[in-house]
């Protein structure tokens, strides 16, 4: 169980990091290649973690849990990229959090 949690946290973090680096690539023309290559590297490592996760637990349980990625990317948008997140998006993030907790608690 601990291995599954560590792998899920790793996958979610790597996946969010990948999205952040792709966003940086779209905004920083002078370091575009570096950010793209970093994002691709994170994607490959995340893929390896995801395949390992799927060996340990059913996809019906773990896939909904990966929606935590939306929370991380939303927070990164707010704090790293200074995006405006209105109450509707914060509400959606809260609903995702509740749904993820419900799926995990049923495990």
N, C-alpha and C positions, 0 to 999 in steps of 0.2 A: 504494500500500500504506500509506503514512504517513497519507494522508487517511482511509482506512478505519479505521486504529487510533485516530486522533484522534476520529472520529465514534463509534466503538464505546465508547470511554472516556467520551465526552460523554453518549451515550445512557444508559449504565449508571449514571453518576453522577446524571444528571437523574432517572432512574427511581427510584433509591434515595432521592434527595432528596424526590421526590414522596411516597413511602411514609412517610418520616420526618415530613413536614409533615401528612399525613393523621392520623398517630398523634398528633402534637401537637394537632391540632384536636380529637381525641377526649378529650384530657386537660386542655386549657386552655380552659375555658368562656369566660373573659373575652376571649380572642383567637381564638376559633373561626373567625370569618369571615376574618380575615387569613390564618390558616393554610390554610384551604380554598382561598382565592383563590390563594395562593402555590403550593399543590399543583397546582391546575388549570393555572396558568401553566407550571409545570415540565413538566406532562404535555404541553401543547401544543408546547413547545420540544423535548421528547424525541420527540414524534411526527414533527416535521420532521426531526430528526436520523435517526430510524429509517427514514424514507422515503428519505433520502439514502443510508444504509447499504445498503438493498436495491437501489439502483441500482448499487452497487459490487461486491456479492458475493452469492452464492447464499444463500437463507434457511437451507438445510440446514447451512451453516457458521456463519453469524452468530447464529442463534437459540440454539443451545446455549451460545455464548460469553456471551450476555446472562444466563446463570444466575449469573454473578458477582454480579449484583444480590442474590441470596440471601445471599451472603457479606457484602456491605456492610450489608444490612438486619439480619442477625444480629449483626454487630459493633456497629451502631448500637443495637440492642436492649440489648446488654450494657453498653455504655459510656455511652450517652445516657439510656436509660430504666431502667437498673439491673435488667434482666431476668436471671433465673437461667438460664444456658445449661449444661445438663448434658453429660456426656461423649458421649452419643448424638448430640446436636445438633452438637457440635464435630466428631465423626466424620463426620457427614453433610456438614458444610461442607468438610472435607478431601476427601471423595469428589467433591464438586462441583468443587473446585479441580483435582483430578487429571483428571476427565473433561473439564473445559474445556481444560486443557493438551493433552490427547490430541486433541481436536477441532481446536484451533488448529494443533498440530504437523502435522496431516495436510493443512493448506492448502497 
